[in-house]
């Protein structure tokens, strides 16, 4: 018997059915269903024989899914109904008792929370692997000078190790965001029913403990409508993907002939269909392109949940495709980034040549004047005049004569030429977090501590 007199229109089925994408929730749905069945037995809703039948049937369904033997029927609206239908085929009418004291609303929300918790930990682990590679490459290139940039114009020199560690710290924040996301997914919706709770004294704490949840949702309306933890995952992934896009952009630039700072591994590059000489940084370019895709998923889900009245609305079915594609995309991007960082080869001579541009020492010259009592703004103007004069003459700053120096900057003496010695440009940056070698070593030591702490979370 059905509430409806007419069968579903095929067009409604097409828009309403989700089994084409929510099939990947099957392992979590089986875990949840098993824990729910055991709870029903503990509170006396099922007897021991019924529980044994359900456990046996759920094990058979799991085996079919893992082996690829599970068959989806045309009437299966989603994976949850498909599993219940197949379970009932195996064990008979007792299969229909499994849905006692739960609704698809709290069932689906619980499955997604389990999925998000799992994938957030996977993302954090992958991020830490990339952080470890960046720290390793920084140690290998500890004292390699290179130009730092603002506005993509040479600004001040830094060590390559310092630059690589900048990406390390960005990723550390990403790891922390995914940790927070996993934490937010630790509130169990199951037991909330459709929206108002259920008509049975259930053991929600027992199910939560079995499934690995830390808390149970305290409000049934909020529990079935909450997708904040999905938004948290998408937000963490969007920021992480943006960071990877910036790393990818630098690898594209640095591997070009115009920069020649590095060469990407052949395994992460491709050739041209027509130009035999080409080595294209496709993987790095795709790191740039994947970021807006994930940001779009975040924006789209914000649009889905925006202004939704409590409690459950079918709009929430749209959470899954945005979530699943984001999971696949960010994990793929992190894997590719790790492969490129692991295999990239840097060109020390070219980096040093670019870092040897004496114009990069202009701020150091201004600071020399400051140390002699000249206000910084005045010192800035004096050095800007020296720069303009050297450009007009077509000579390096160090090639200005003492007479020219005396005319343009009377406060400077031979110490000016000492400042232009390249090593001082880097080692003068002694402030905490600066690029001087000792400061970079401090970063690396702290970074190793961070990685050890992260590793302990998975032991």
C-alpha positions in Angstrom: 0.0 0.0 0.0 1.3 3.5 -0.9 0.3 7.0 -0.1 0.3 7.7 -3.8 -2.2 6.5 -6.3 -0.1 7.2 -9.4 3.4 5.8 -10.1 6.4 8.1 -10.1 7.0 9.9 -13.4 10.4 8.9 -14.9 11.4 12.5 -15.0 10.8 12.8 -11.2 12.9 9.6 -10.8 15.7 11.1 -12.8 15.9 14.2 -10.6 15.1 12.5 -7.3 17.3 9.4 -7.5 20.8 9.7 -5.9 22.1 6.2 -6.0 24.3 7.1 -9.0 26.5 9.1 -6.6 25.7 8.1 -3.0 26.8 4.5 -3.6 30.1 5.4 -2.1 28.5 5.9 1.3 27.7 2.1 1.4 30.5 1.1 3.8 29.4 3.8 6.3 25.8 2.9 5.9 26.6 -0.7 6.7 28.6 0.2 9.7 25.8 2.4 10.9 23.2 -0.2 10.3 25.1 -2.8 12.2 25.6 -0.6 15.2 21.9 0.4 15.0 20.8 -3.2 15.0 22.9 -4.0 18.0 21.4 -1.1 19.8 17.9 -2.2 19.0 18.8 -5.6 20.5 20.2 -4.0 23.7 17.1 -2.0 24.3 14.8 -5.1 23.7 13.3 -4.1 20.3 15.0 -7.0 18.6 15.6 -10.5 20.1 19.0 -12.3 19.8 17.9 -14.4 16.9 16.7 -11.4 14.9 19.9 -9.6 15.6 21.9 -12.6 14.4 19.9 -12.7 11.2 20.5 -9.0 10.6 24.2 -9.3 11.3 24.5 -12.2 8.9 22.5 -10.4 6.3 24.5 -7.2 6.6 27.7 -9.2 6.3 26.4 -10.7 3.1 25.5 -7.3 1.7 28.9 -6.0 2.6 30.6 -8.9 0.8 28.5 -8.3 -2.3 29.4 -4.6 -2.3 33.1 -5.2 -1.7 33.3 -7.9 -4.4 31.3 -5.8 -6.9 28.4 -8.3 -7.0 25.8 -5.9 -5.5 23.0 -5.2 -8.0 21.1 -1.9 -8.0 17.5 -2.2 -8.9 15.5 0.4 -10.9 13.4 1.1 -7.9 16.4 1.8 -5.6 16.2 5.5 -4.9 19.5 5.7 -3.0 22.1 3.4 -1.5 20.3 3.3 1.9 17.1 1.9 0.4 19.1 -0.4 -1.9 20.9 -1.9 1.1 17.6 -2.3 3.1 15.9 -3.9 0.0 18.8 -6.4 -0.5 19.0 -7.1 3.3 15.3 -8.0 3.3 15.8 -10.3 0.3 18.4 -12.2 2.2 16.9 -12.4 5.7 13.2 -12.0 5.0 10.7 -9.7 6.9 13.1 -9.2 9.8 15.0 -6.9 7.5 12.2 -4.5 7.7 12.8 -4.1 11.5 16.2 -2.5 11.0 14.6 0.8 10.2 12.9 0.9 13.6 13.8 4.1 15.5 15.5 5.8 12.7 14.6 7.8 9.6 16.5 8.3 6.3 17.0 11.9 7.5 19.2 11.0 10.5 20.6 7.9 8.6 21.9 10.0 5.7 23.3 12.7 8.0 25.1 10.1 10.0 26.6 8.4 6.9 27.9 11.8 5.6 29.4 12.7 9.0 31.2 9.4 9.0 32.5 10.0 5.5 33.6 13.6 6.2 35.4 12.5 9.4 37.3 9.8 7.5 38.3 12.0 4.5 39.2 14.9 6.7 41.8 12.7 8.4 43.0 11.5 5.0 43.4 15.0 3.7 45.3 16.0 6.9 47.7 13.1 6.5 48.3 13.9 2.8 49.0 17.5 3.7 51.5 16.4 6.3 53.3 14.3 3.7 53.6 17.3 1.4 54.8 19.4 4.4 57.5 16.8 5.1 58.7 16.9 1.5 58.9 20.7 1.5 60.9 20.6 4.8 63.2 18.0 3.3 63.8 20.0 0.1 64.4 23.1 2.3 67.1 21.3 4.3 68.7 20.2 1.0 68.8 23.7 -0.3 69.4 25.5 3.0 71.8 28.2 1.7 70.8 28.6 -1.9 70.1 32.3 -2.6 67.2 33.3 -4.8 65.3 36.6 -5.4 62.1 37.1 -3.5 59.3 38.9 -5.3 56.5 41.4 -4.8 54.2 42.2 -7.8 56.3 39.5 -9.6 59.2 42.0 -9.6 62.5 41.2 -7.9 62.3 42.7 -4.4 64.8 41.3 -1.8 66.8 38.1 -1.8 65.9 35.1 0.3 67.1 31.6 0.6 65.3 28.9 -1.4 64.8 27.1 1.9 63.0 30.1 3.3 60.7 30.3 0.3 59.9 26.6 0.4 59.1 26.8 4.1 56.6 29.6 3.4 54.5 26.9 1.6 55.1 24.6 4.6 53.4 27.0 7.0 50.4 27.6 4.7 49.9 23.9 4.6 50.2 23.6 8.4 47.1 25.9 8.6 45.4 23.7 6.1 46.1 20.6 8.3 44.7 22.4 11.3 41.5 23.3 9.3 41.0 19.7 8.4 41.5 18.7 12.0 38.8 21.1 13.0 36.6 19.7 10.3 37.0 16.1 11.6 36.2 17.4 15.1 33.0 19.0 13.8 31.9 15.7 12.2 32.1 14.0 15.6 28.6 14.8 16.6 26.2 11.9 15.8 22.8 12.7 14.2 21.5 9.1 14.4 18.6 8.7 16.8 17.0 12.0 15.8 14.5 10.4 13.5 12.9 12.4 10.8 13.0 15.6 12.8 11.5 15.3 16.3 13.2 12.3 17.8 11.8 8.7 17.9 9.2 6.9 20.0 11.6 4.6 21.7 14.1 4.8 24.6 17.2 4.2 22.4 20.9 4.0 23.4 22.4 6.8 21.4 25.5 7.0 23.5 26.2 3.3 22.8 25.9 3.7 19.1 28.1 6.8 19.1 30.8 4.9 21.0 30.7 2.0 18.5 30.8 4.2 15.5 33.6 6.4 16.9 31.5 9.6 17.5 32.5 11.8 20.4 29.0 13.3 21.1 25.4 12.8 20.2 23.5 15.7 18.6 21.5 17.4 21.4 18.7 18.7 19.2 16.9 16.5 16.6 15.9 19.4 14.4 19.4 20.6 14.1 20.8 17.1 13.8 19.0 16.2 10.6 19.4 19.6 8.9 23.0 20.2 9.9 25.5 20.2 7.0 28.0 22.6 8.7 30.6 19.9 8.8 30.3 19.5 5.0 30.8 23.2 4.6 33.8 23.0 6.9 35.3 20.3 4.7 34.6 22.3 1.5 36.0 25.5 3.1 39.2 23.7 4.3 39.6 22.1 0.8 39.0 25.4 -1.0 41.7 27.2 1.0 44.1 24.3 0.7 43.5 24.1 -3.1 44.1 27.9 -3.3 47.5 27.4 -1.6 48.3 24.6 -4.0 47.3 26.8 -6.9 49.9 29.3 -5.7 52.6 26.6 -5.4 51.6 25.4 -8.9 51.8 28.9 -10.3 55.4 29.3 -9.0 56.4 26.0 -10.4 55.1 27.0 -13.8 57.0 30.3 -13.7 60.2 28.9 -12.3 60.4 26.0 -14.8 60.0 28.4 -17.8 63.1 29.3 -19.8 62.7 32.9 -18.8 63.2 31.9 -15.1 65.0 28.6 -15.4 65.0 28.2 -11.6 64.0 24.6 -11.7 63.1 21.6 -13.9 60.0 19.6 -13.1 60.2 15.8 -13.1 59.4 14.2 -16.4 56.8 12.1 -14.7 54.7 15.2 -14.0 55.1 16.9 -17.4 53.9 16.3 -21.0 55.0 17.0 -24.5 53.4 18.9 -27.4 51.3 17.2 -30.1 53.2 19.3 -32.7 56.4 20.8 -31.1 58.9 18.1 -30.2 61.0 20.3 -28.0 58.2 21.1 -25.5 58.1 20.0 -21.9 54.8 21.4 -20.5 54.2 21.8 -16.7 50.7 20.4 -17.0 50.4 19.0 -13.5 51.5 22.4 -12.0 49.0 24.2 -14.3 46.2 21.9 -13.2 47.0 22.7 -9.6 46.0 26.2 -10.5 42.9 25.2 -12.3 41.5 22.8 -9.6 41.2 25.5 -7.0 38.3 27.4 -8.5 36.5 24.1 -9.1 36.6 23.4 -5.3 35.7 27.0 -4.5 32.7 26.7 -6.8 31.5 23.6 -4.9 31.8 25.5 -1.6 29.8 28.4 -3.1 27.2 26.1 -4.5 26.6 24.4 -1.2 26.3 27.7 0.6 23.6 28.5 -2.0 21.8 25.2 -1.3 21.6 25.6 2.5 21.0 29.4 2.3 17.6 30.3 3.9 16.5 26.7 4.2 13.8 26.4 6.8 14.2 23.6 9.4 14.4 20.7 9.3 15.1 18.4 6.4 14.6 19.5 2.8 15.4 17.5 -0.3 17.7 20.4 -1.3 20.2 18.7 1.1 20.6 15.8 -1.3 22.8 18.3 -3.3 25.5 18.2 -0.6 26.9 14.8 -1.8 28.1 15.6 -5.4 29.8 18.8 -4.2 31.4 16.9 -1.3 32.4 13.8 -3.3 34.0 15.8 -6.2 35.8 18.0 -3.7 37.2 15.0 -1.9 38.5 13.4 -5.1 39.9 16.7 -6.4 41.8 17.8 -3.3 43.2 14.4 -2.7 44.3 14.2 -6.4 45.9 17.7 -6.2 47.8 16.9 -3.0 49.2 13.7 -4.5 50.3 15.5 -7.6 51.9 18.4 -5.6 53.8 15.8 -3.5 55.1 14.1 -6.6 56.3 17.4 -8.1 58.0 18.7 -4.9 59.7 15.3 -4.4 61.1 15.2 -8.0 61.8 18.9 -8.8 65.4 19.8 -9.5 66.6 23.4 -8.8 69.2 25.3 -10.7 71.6 26.8 -8.2 73.6 28.9 -10.6 70.6 30.5 -12.2 69.0 31.2 -8.8 72.3 32.7 -7.5 72.6 34.8 -10.7 69.1 36.2 -10.3 69.7 36.8 -6.6 72.9 38.7 -7.4 71.0 41.6 -8.9 72.4 44.5 -6.8 69.2 46.4 -7.0 67.9 43.9 -4.5 70.2 45.5 -1.9 68.6 48.9 -2.2 66.7 48.5 1.1 69.9 47.4 2.9 71.6 50.6 1.7 68.7 52.6 3.0 68.9 50.8 6.3 72.6 51.7 6.5 71.6 55.4 6.3 69.0 54.8 9.0 71.7 53.3 11.3 73.5 56.6 10.8 70.6 58.6 12.0 68.9 59.4 8.7 65.1 59.2 8.9 63.9 56.2 6.8 61.8 58.2 4.4 64.7 60.5 3.7 67.0 57.5 3.3 64.5 55.9 0.9 64.6 59.0 -1.3 68.4 59.1 -1.3 68.7 55.5 -2.4 66.0 55.9 -5.0 68.2 58.6 -6.5 71.2 56.3 -6.5 69.1 53.6 -8.3 67.9 56.1 -10.9 71.4 57.4 -11.5 72.8 53.9 -11.9 70.1 52.9 -14.3 70.6 56.1 -16.4 74.4 55.4 -16.5 73.8 51.7 -17.2 76.0 50.5 -14.4 75.6 48.5 -11.3 75.2 50.2 -7.9 78.7 49.0 -6.9 80.2 50.7 -10.0 79.2 54.2 -8.9 82.4 56.1 -8.0 83.2 57.5 -4.6 82.8 61.0 -6.2 79.3 60.2 -7.4 78.5 58.7 -4.1 79.7 61.8 -2.3 77.6 64.0 -4.5 74.4 62.0 -4.4 74.5 60.5 -0.9 77.0 62.4 1.3 76.1 60.3 4.4 77.5 57.2 2.7 81.1 56.1 2.6 83.0 52.9 1.8 80.6 50.9 4.0 78.2 51.3 1.0 80.3 49.0 -1.0 80.5 46.5 1.8 76.7 46.4 2.0 76.6 45.5 -1.7 78.4 42.2 -1.0 75.8 39.7 -1.7 76.0 37.6 1.4 75.1 40.5 3.6 71.8 41.0 1.9 70.5 37.7 3.2 72.3 37.4 6.5 71.2 40.9 7.6 67.6 39.6 7.9 68.0 38.5 11.5 64.5 39.3 12.8 62.4 36.3 14.0 60.9 34.6 10.9 63.5 36.2 8.6 65.6 34.6 5.9 69.0 34.6 7.7 70.3 31.0 7.9 70.0 30.8 11.7 66.4 31.9 11.4 65.7 29.3 8.7 67.3 26.6 10.8 64.9 27.6 13.6 62.0 27.3 11.2 63.1 23.8 10.2 63.5 22.7 13.8 60.1 23.9 14.6 58.7 22.4 11.5 60.1 19.0 12.4 58.4 19.3 15.8 55.1 20.1 14.1 55.5 17.1 11.8 56.2 14.8 14.7 53.1 16.1 16.5 51.0 15.4 13.4 52.4 12.0 13.0 51.5 11.1 16.6 47.8 11.8 15.7 47.8 8.7 13.4 49.7 6.3 15.6 
